[in-house]
Amino acid sequence: MERWVIIENGKYKVSSLGRVVSIRKSRSMILRPSFDGRYYRVNISGRDIKVHRLVATTFIPNPGNNLQVNHINGDKGDNRVDNLEWCNASYNQRHAHSIGLNRKDGIHNPRSKLTESMVSTIKREVSLGIKQVVLARQYGISNSTINAIIKGRKWKNVK
């Protein structure tokens, strides 16, 4: 069930589902959050505020005075109070890593020279007898990277 709390001297309301309403004398209006590439934000009284922090500050006790708000399911668009928790930076990073949010392998690595289709082709060509040194030169990568792909230490997900 959605709960609402009035904030900012009665000018706004925030809900337990992550919605924010501007209260005007003539009418109320649900604010449409903007997305900054990582988080959803709303403009309240001239300040840009992250929706998840607004919901956490309003609904979730913070007896440990933690500074960060974690999205439990990893979805930054899910700002329901049930999906948020106060935490410290260390916990937030460990949690993100454990659910795969900050993966740096394969195509998630911004410095990767290969795509999944290239890796698939490399695996197929090695199985056909093409030398690893030739493939390394052709794709502009090291022999050890080719070897790691073949042994399954890199690009494990590609068949």
Secondary structure by P-SEA (a helix, b strand, c coil): cbbbbbcccccccccccbbbbbbcccbbbbbbbbbcccbbbbbcccccccaaaaaaaccccccccccccccccccccccccccbbbbcaaaaaaaaaaaccccccccccccccccaaaaaaaaaaaaacccaaaaaaaacccaaaaaaaaacccccccc
